[in-house]
Amino acid sequence: MISICQPSRVLAPGDVGELQRLIQHANEVSESLVVTSSGSPRFRDGLASEAAHALVDLSSWKRIDLIDRRNRVCRVEPGVTYDALLEALQPHGMTLPMPLAPRSTKSVLAAVMDREPITWPNKQWDGSDPVGSTEFLFGSGEHFRTGAAGGPGSIEAQRKAGGAQKFSSGPSHTDFHRVLQGAQGTMGIVTWATLRTELLPSIEDPHLLSAGSLDALIPYVYDVQRALLGEHSFILNHRAAAMLMAGTDSEKFASLCESLPSFLCLQNIAGFERLPEERVAYQREDIGAHAARHDLALLPALDAVSARDLLSRSTGTCGDVDWRCHLRGGCLSVFFLTTLDRAPALAACFEACAREHGVQRAEIGLYLQPIVQNHGCHVELMISYDSHSQSAQANMQRLEEDAVARLLDAGAFFSRPYGTADRIFAKNPANFALLRQVKSLFDPNRVLHRGKWGL
C-alpha cells in the first residue's frame, strides 16, 4: 500500500507576485508544493503525494475579469467554479461547454487543464479546447504567458487595441500550455486562462434514443457527428443513467435500473439567436432521418427519464459530492481514450476482469463521450462501493490494477493517469524518459508535486 503524506501546511498566496516568491523560496529550501483550486470533497486522488509537501490553495482566486461576447471568450482565475462562471456568462447570452454534471466546488480551470471531456463534442476542434491563452509559473518560478497573451504588448495594451487573448498557440511557434495540460500540477501552476465560450441556445429540443446494445447506437452517432448536426450528445448505460438521475435516492435508482433500456443516447438539438426555430426544424429532420436509417427513434422520454431532465442534469452541477459517489459513498472510475467503434470491445474487456473480482456486468456503469467532433471517445467505467468498507476499497484497488493492465494491452490510451500511473508510463518508456527531461527543464529542483509519477 502506498504511504500518502498529509500536507505540512496550507499556503494561500494572495496574488501572482506572492505565488512566484513562494515557488522561488521552495526552490531555495527544496520544499515540495502541491497545488489545488477546487473545493472538497474531491473525487480523484490528484492531490495524493508520497513526499512531504505544502499545499498551495488557490481556491480564493475567483476573478472573472473578461467576458467578451464579440470574441466569445472569458478569462478566469483558478478558484472560479462552474456555477459562478455560468451565472456570470448568462446575462451576456453565453455559456461554456462543461463536463458531465461536475460537482459545484469544481474549479473550471482545473477541469479544462485536466482535459476533462465536455458533453458538447461538435464545439471542440482540438483536444485542448476550450483553453485559449494562459498565464502560469513554471516550477523554476519563471513567469510565462502563452498564446496571444504572450505579446506583443501588455495585456492592458492588447485590451485597448481590441485583443481578447483568445488564441492559444504562441508566442511564435511554441505551445507551452500543452506542457501543463494534463500534467496535474507537476510542470507549472496556472494563474489564469482565457476560455472559448459559446452562445447560449435560444431554444433546445432534446431527445433520447434507446438500444439493447452499443453496436446499435454507434453508427448513428458517427453519422450525426460527421455532419456536425445537433449539440450535446453522449451515451450512458442504464446504471450510469440511474446514478446520474437518482442522486442519493436509492429507491429511485433501483426503479430506474429496472425500467431504463440497456443503453441510451442523449441528442440535443438547439437554435441560437438567428432563425432558431428554422435551425431546430431542419436539424430535427436530418437527425431523425439518420436515426430511422439505423432503426432508432428520437423520443422525448424513456420511462421516468425525460430528455429535457437528463439534459438539465448533465449540463448543471450535481452538488458538493460527485454524482458517481451518491449511491454508496465510493466509486471506482476507470477512464481512457479510444475510438467510438472500439469502445464496446474495451468495455467487454473491463467487464471480464471485473467478474474475476466478484463484480457482475449489471453493477458496472458506462459513460461514452465523443470528443473533438467524434475523432475520439472518452470511455468511463464505474463501480459503486461502500466507502466505509476497507475490504471493498482493497478489492476495487486490485480490480483497477488488473483492469488497467488488460486495457493497456487491448489498446486503451490513458491520457489522464490516476492511481495506476506507474503501469501506464511503463508501457512507453521512451515517452516517459522524454517527460522526465521536460520536467528537468521546467521544474529542475522538482518542487512541484515531487515524486508524482516517478518524476
TORBA-99242 format. One line per 10 residues: number of its first residue (from 1); their letters; for each residue x negated, y negated, z negated of C-alpha. Coordinates in Angstrom, 2 decimals, m for minus. Example, Ala and Ser with C-alpha at 12.3 -4.5 7.8 and 13.67 -1.06 7.14 Angstrom:
// residues 2
1 = as = m12.30/4.50/m7.80 | m13.67/1.06/m7.14
// end
This chain:
// residues 455
1 = misicqpsrv = 0.00/0.00/0.00 | m1.36/m3.44/0.94 | m2.02/m5.75/m2.02 | m0.32/m9.11/m1.47 | m1.71/m12.18/m3.24 | 0.59/m14.86/m4.57 | m0.45/m18.46/m3.80 | m2.63/m20.05/m6.45 | m0.82/m23.36/m5.97 | 1.63/m25.14/m3.69
11 = lapgdvgelq = 0.44/m28.26/m1.87 | 2.83/m30.78/m0.33 | 0.91/m33.36/1.72 | 2.91/m36.49/2.46 | 1.62/m37.26/5.94 | m0.81/m36.19/8.65 | m3.71/m38.03/7.03 | m3.24/m36.18/3.75 | m2.90/m32.87/5.57 | m6.09/m33.49/7.52
21 = rliqhanevs = m8.02/m34.32/4.34 | m6.59/m31.20/2.71 | m7.83/m29.00/5.57 | m11.24/m30.69/5.54 | m11.50/m30.07/1.80 | m10.51/m26.41/2.29 | m13.37/m26.09/4.77 | m15.80/m27.59/2.26 | m14.80/m25.30/m0.63 | m13.89/m22.25/1.53
31 = eslvvtssgs = m10.25/m22.12/0.40 | m7.64/m20.28/2.44 | m4.44/m22.12/3.39 | m1.10/m20.60/4.37 | 1.47/m22.99/5.84 | 5.25/m22.88/5.57 | 8.05/m25.18/6.71 | 11.19/m23.04/6.32 | 13.09/m22.69/3.06 | 13.69/m19.50/1.06
41 = prfrdglase = 14.71/m16.73/1.17 | 12.51/m15.61/4.06 | 13.33/m12.60/6.22 | 9.94/m11.63/7.63 | 6.55/m11.33/5.94 | 4.88/m14.19/7.82 | 3.51/m15.73/4.59 | 2.15/m12.47/3.18 | m1.59/m12.73/2.56 | m4.11/m10.29/1.17
51 = aahalvdlss = m6.53/m13.12/0.38 | m6.40/m15.72/m2.39 | m4.82/m18.85/m0.93 | m2.95/m22.08/m1.47 | 0.47/m22.57/0.12 | 0.90/m25.73/2.21 | 4.60/m26.65/2.18 | 5.75/m28.98/4.97 | 9.49/m28.42/4.43 | 9.89/m32.03/3.24
61 = wkridlidrr = 8.76/m33.38/6.62 | 12.23/m33.92/8.06 | 11.95/m36.80/10.52 | 13.66/m36.71/13.91 | 12.16/m39.89/15.35 | 13.06/m39.43/19.00 | 16.34/m38.48/20.63 | 16.25/m39.35/24.32 | 19.31/m38.37/26.35 | 17.93/m39.69/29.62
71 = nrvcrvepgv = 14.93/m37.35/29.41 | 16.79/m34.71/27.36 | 14.16/m34.45/24.67 | 13.81/m34.90/20.93 | 10.87/m34.95/18.54 | 10.95/m33.08/15.22 | 8.72/m32.54/12.23 | 8.22/m29.11/10.60 | 10.93/m29.41/7.94 | 13.82/m30.13/10.33
81 = tydallealq = 16.40/m27.32/10.22 | 18.83/m26.28/12.95 | 21.83/m27.72/11.13 | 20.12/m31.10/10.77 | 18.97/m31.21/14.39 | 22.31/m30.13/15.87 | 24.07/m32.77/13.77 | 21.64/m35.45/14.99 | 21.96/m34.42/18.66 | 25.76/m34.14/18.73
91 = phgmtlpmpl = 26.54/m37.91/18.91 | 24.22/m38.10/21.94 | 26.09/m35.33/23.72 | 23.17/m32.92/23.46 | 22.33/m29.61/21.84 | 19.36/m27.26/21.55 | 19.18/m23.62/22.68 | 18.67/m21.62/19.50 | 18.07/m18.08/18.22 | 20.94/m15.78/17.32
101 = aprstksvla = 22.54/m17.23/14.15 | 19.39/m18.46/12.35 | 19.62/m18.99/8.62 | 20.41/m22.53/7.52 | 17.00/m23.04/5.89 | 15.09/m22.03/9.03 | 12.67/m24.61/10.42 | 13.31/m25.38/14.09 | 9.63/m25.98/14.69 | 8.67/m22.69/13.01
111 = avmdrepitw = 11.15/m20.81/15.19 | 10.05/m22.29/18.51 | 6.36/m21.92/17.67 | 7.03/m18.26/16.88 | 8.76/m17.89/20.27 | 11.99/m16.60/18.74 | 14.31/m15.71/21.66 | 17.22/m18.03/22.42 | 20.73/m16.92/23.36 | 20.79/m19.22/26.43
121 = pnkqwdgsdp = 18.44/m17.40/28.82 | 19.00/m19.40/32.01 | 17.83/m22.58/30.24 | 14.42/m21.03/29.69 | 11.91/m21.40/32.52 | 8.82/m20.37/30.58 | 8.16/m18.26/27.51 | 7.04/m21.36/25.59 | 10.31/m23.25/26.15 | 11.78/m25.40/24.67
131 = vgsteflfgs = 8.43/m26.75/23.39 | 7.15/m29.91/25.09 | 4.23/m31.89/23.68 | 2.79/m31.12/20.25 | 0.56/m32.66/17.62 | m1.46/m30.39/15.35 | m4.58/m29.93/13.30 | m6.93/m27.09/14.10 | m8.40/m25.04/11.27 | m11.54/m27.14/11.59
141 = gehfrtgaag = m9.48/m30.22/10.65 | m9.68/m31.69/14.14 | m6.62/m33.69/15.17 | m5.20/m32.88/18.62 | m2.20/m33.69/20.83 | m1.08/m31.65/23.81 | 0.81/m32.36/27.00 | 1.95/m35.90/27.79 | 1.26/m36.87/24.17 | m2.46/m36.40/24.84
151 = gpgsieaqrk = m2.59/m39.65/26.77 | m3.42/m41.92/28.36 | m2.44/m44.44/25.72 | m0.99/m44.08/22.25 | 2.46/m42.64/21.53 | 3.74/m46.16/20.95 | 2.35/m47.39/24.27 | 3.84/m44.41/26.07 | 7.24/m45.07/24.50 | 7.15/m48.72/25.61
161 = aggaqkfssg = 6.41/m47.55/29.15 | 9.38/m45.14/29.08 | 7.43/m41.97/28.28 | 9.06/m39.28/26.16 | 6.17/m36.79/25.66 | 8.25/m34.05/27.25 | 5.58/m32.41/29.43 | 3.79/m29.52/27.70 | 0.61/m28.89/29.71 | m2.45/m31.03/29.21
171 = pshtdfhrvl = m4.49/m33.06/28.60 | m5.96/m32.31/32.04 | m5.93/m28.54/32.67 | m5.71/m27.46/29.03 | m2.65/m25.86/27.47 | m3.63/m25.57/23.83 | m0.10/m25.38/22.44 | m0.12/m21.79/23.72 | m3.03/m21.05/21.38 | m0.83/m21.95/18.42
181 = qgaqgtmgiv = 2.44/m20.46/19.66 | 2.86/m17.01/18.21 | m0.29/m17.38/16.08 | 1.76/m17.55/12.83 | m0.38/m20.31/11.35 | m3.79/m18.70/11.99 | m5.09/m21.24/14.54 | m3.66/m24.60/13.53 | m0.90/m26.50/11.75 | 1.68/m28.26/13.93
191 = twatlrtell = 2.81/m31.64/12.56 | 5.45/m32.42/15.22 | 6.69/m31.19/18.56 | 8.97/m32.53/21.26 | 11.70/m30.11/22.32 | 13.65/m29.96/25.56 | 17.33/m30.39/24.79 | 20.42/m29.53/26.86 | 23.70/m31.31/27.49 | 26.46/m30.32/25.11
201 = psiedphlls = 29.13/m28.40/27.07 | 32.36/m30.33/27.63 | 34.37/m27.11/27.78 | 33.46/m23.49/27.12 | 35.13/m20.32/28.36 | 33.51/m17.34/26.58 | 34.27/m13.71/27.45 | 33.36/m10.24/26.23 | 32.55/m7.17/28.30 | 32.60/m3.69/26.79
211 = agsldalipy = 30.96/m0.42/27.78 | 30.25/3.02/26.43 | 26.59/2.88/27.44 | 23.89/0.31/28.10 | 23.48/1.61/31.64 | 26.97/0.34/32.43 | 26.18/m3.25/31.36 | 22.61/m3.74/32.56 | 23.28/m4.02/36.35 | 25.95/m6.64/35.63
221 = vydvqrallg = 23.52/m8.72/33.54 | 20.92/m8.57/36.32 | 23.43/m9.78/38.91 | 24.69/m12.70/36.81 | 21.29/m13.85/35.59 | 19.73/m13.58/39.05 | 22.32/m16.03/40.36 | 21.84/m18.35/37.34 | 25.52/m18.03/36.51 | 27.02/m18.59/33.08
231 = ehsfilnhra = 25.38/m19.88/29.94 | 24.86/m17.98/26.64 | 24.56/m14.23/27.15 | 23.34/m11.22/25.12 | 24.18/m7.58/24.35 | 24.95/m6.05/20.94 | 25.89/m2.54/19.96 | 28.92/m2.14/17.71 | 26.89/m2.01/14.49 | 24.88/m5.16/15.21
241 = aamlmagtds = 28.07/m6.99/16.21 | 29.75/m5.88/12.98 | 26.72/m7.02/10.94 | 26.81/m10.43/12.59 | 30.56/m10.97/12.28 | 31.32/m9.39/8.89 | 28.70/m11.14/6.76 | 28.90/m9.81/3.19 | 32.38/m8.29/3.66 | 31.65/m4.54/3.61
251 = ekfaslcesl = 35.27/m3.59/4.33 | 35.37/m5.80/7.41 | 32.04/m4.35/8.51 | 33.34/m0.79/8.28 | 36.51/m1.72/10.15 | 34.60/m3.41/12.98 | 32.18/m0.49/13.30 | 35.19/1.78/13.71 | 37.08/m0.33/16.24 | 34.46/m2.01/18.44
261 = psflclqnia = 33.17/m0.35/21.63 | 29.68/1.15/21.65 | 28.22/m1.89/23.40 | 29.49/m5.37/24.12 | 28.12/m8.31/26.08 | 28.92/m11.94/25.37 | 29.22/m14.03/28.51 | 29.79/m17.73/28.05 | 30.86/m19.99/30.92 | 30.69/m23.75/30.44
271 = gferlpeerv = 31.39/m27.04/32.14 | 29.45/m30.19/31.45 | 30.12/m33.89/31.95 | 30.54/m33.71/35.73 | 33.57/m31.80/37.04 | 33.62/m29.39/34.09 | 36.91/m27.65/34.97 | 35.81/m27.04/38.55 | 32.48/m25.63/37.38 | 34.11/m23.23/34.95
281 = ayqredigah = 36.63/m22.13/37.59 | 34.14/m21.18/40.28 | 31.73/m19.58/37.81 | 34.53/m17.52/36.27 | 35.50/m16.29/39.73 | 31.91/m15.39/40.68 | 31.10/m13.75/37.36 | 34.41/m11.88/37.40 | 33.54/m10.52/40.86 | 30.18/m9.25/39.57
291 = aarhdlallp = 31.92/m7.62/36.60 | 34.53/m5.93/38.81 | 31.82/m4.57/41.10 | 30.42/m2.70/38.09 | 33.85/m1.57/36.81 | 33.78/m4.11/33.98 | 36.24/m6.81/32.96 | 35.95/m10.25/31.37 | 38.03/m10.09/28.17 | 38.95/m12.84/25.68
301 = aldavsardl = 38.60/m10.45/22.73 | 37.75/m6.91/21.67 | 39.91/m5.74/18.78 | 39.40/m8.18/15.89 | 36.45/m9.99/17.52 | 37.24/m12.81/19.93 | 34.66/m14.08/22.39 | 35.07/m17.59/21.01 | 34.43/m16.44/17.44 | 31.34/m14.49/18.47
311 = lsrstgtcgd = 30.02/m17.48/20.43 | 30.60/m19.77/17.45 | 28.94/m17.33/15.09 | 25.92/m16.76/17.32 | 25.28/m20.45/18.06 | 25.60/m21.64/14.45 | 23.63/m20.94/11.30 | 24.50/m17.97/9.07 | 23.82/m19.42/5.62 | 20.72/m19.24/3.44
321 = vdwrchlrgg = 20.37/m15.44/3.78 | 19.62/m13.92/7.17 | 22.70/m12.20/8.62 | 20.79/m8.95/9.02 | 20.44/m8.73/5.23 | 24.05/m9.50/4.30 | 25.14/m5.86/4.22 | 22.73/m4.21/1.78 | 20.14/m6.84/0.91 | 17.37/m5.46/3.12
331 = clsvfflttl = 16.95/m4.78/6.82 | 14.18/m3.17/8.83 | 13.84/m5.15/12.06 | 11.61/m3.77/14.81 | 11.47/m6.01/17.88 | 9.42/m6.18/21.06 | 9.49/m7.30/24.68 | 10.14/m5.21/27.76 | 12.33/m5.50/30.85 | 16.06/m5.02/30.54
341 = drapalaacf = 16.11/m1.86/32.66 | 13.58/m0.18/30.34 | 15.38/m1.14/27.13 | 17.63/1.98/26.90 | 14.67/4.39/27.06 | 12.72/2.46/24.42 | 15.79/2.27/22.18 | 16.18/6.06/22.52 | 12.51/6.44/21.54 | 13.15/4.50/18.34
351 = eacarehgvq = 16.32/6.46/17.59 | 14.46/9.78/17.93 | 11.82/8.59/15.48 | 14.49/7.31/13.07 | 16.17/10.73/13.00 | 12.96/12.26/11.73 | 13.15/9.83/8.79 | 16.75/10.67/8.00 | 18.37/7.73/9.83 | 21.10/8.56/12.33
361 = raeiglylqp = 21.84/6.66/15.51 | 25.10/5.29/14.06 | 23.06/3.48/11.38 | 20.97/1.52/13.92 | 21.92/m1.94/15.13 | 20.77/m3.03/18.61 | 20.35/m6.55/19.99 | 19.22/m7.15/23.58 | 18.42/m10.71/24.59 | 17.42/m11.56/28.18
371 = ivqnhgchve = 14.69/m14.22/28.14 | 13.25/m16.55/30.77 | 16.21/m16.05/33.12 | 16.07/m12.28/32.51 | 12.49/m11.90/33.67 | 12.00/m10.16/30.33 | 14.08/m8.83/27.46 | 13.80/m9.09/23.69 | 14.81/m5.77/22.10 | 15.59/m5.67/18.38
381 = lmisydshsq = 16.50/m2.54/16.41 | 17.86/m2.96/12.90 | 18.47/m0.63/9.96 | 20.12/m1.92/6.78 | 18.82/m0.55/3.47 | 19.15/m1.17/m0.24 | 16.60/m3.86/m1.06 | 16.53/m2.75/m4.72 | 15.53/0.84/m3.89 | 11.79/1.42/m3.83
391 = saqanmqrle = 12.24/4.79/m2.10 | 14.34/3.17/0.64 | 11.72/0.49/1.16 | 8.96/3.09/1.35 | 10.93/5.15/3.87 | 11.51/2.07/6.04 | 7.81/1.27/5.94 | 6.90/4.78/7.08 | 9.57/4.65/9.79 | 8.28/1.32/11.05
401 = edavarllda = 4.70/2.59/11.28 | 5.72/5.73/13.17 | 8.17/3.92/15.45 | 5.73/1.17/16.41 | 3.09/3.76/17.33 | 5.53/5.63/19.58 | 6.95/2.47/21.11 | 3.46/1.22/21.93 | 2.71/4.48/23.72 | 6.01/4.15/25.60
411 = gaffsrpygt = 5.13/0.66/26.86 | 6.78/m1.74/24.42 | 4.99/m5.11/24.14 | 4.80/m6.56/20.62 | 4.17/m10.24/21.29 | 5.10/m11.32/17.72 | 3.48/m8.73/15.42 | 4.68/m8.49/11.85 | 3.94/m5.77/9.33 | 2.21/m3.28/11.62
421 = adrifaknpa = m0.07/m5.74/13.42 | m3.26/m3.68/12.93 | m1.92/m0.81/15.02 | m0.70/m3.23/17.69 | m4.04/m5.02/18.05 | m5.94/m1.71/18.07 | m4.07/m0.84/21.25 | m6.01/m3.55/23.12 | m9.46/m4.03/21.54 | m10.71/m6.30/24.36
431 = nfallrqvks = m7.91/m8.80/23.82 | m8.39/m8.63/20.06 | m12.10/m9.43/20.48 | m11.09/m12.47/22.54 | m8.61/m13.50/19.85 | m11.36/m13.35/17.22 | m13.52/m15.55/19.44 | m10.73/m18.10/19.81 | m10.31/m18.07/16.02 | m14.02/m18.80/15.58
441 = lfdpnrvlhr = m13.74/m21.82/17.90 | m10.72/m23.49/16.34 | m11.00/m22.28/12.74 | m14.70/m21.46/12.28 | m14.51/m21.15/8.49 | m11.35/m19.02/8.57 | m9.42/m21.33/6.24 | m6.04/m20.80/7.90 | m4.34/m17.61/6.69 | m7.66/m15.89/6.03
451 = gkwgl = m7.57/m12.15/6.67 | m4.30/m12.10/8.61 | m4.53/m9.57/11.47 | m8.15/m8.95/10.52 | m9.15/m12.42/11.76
// end
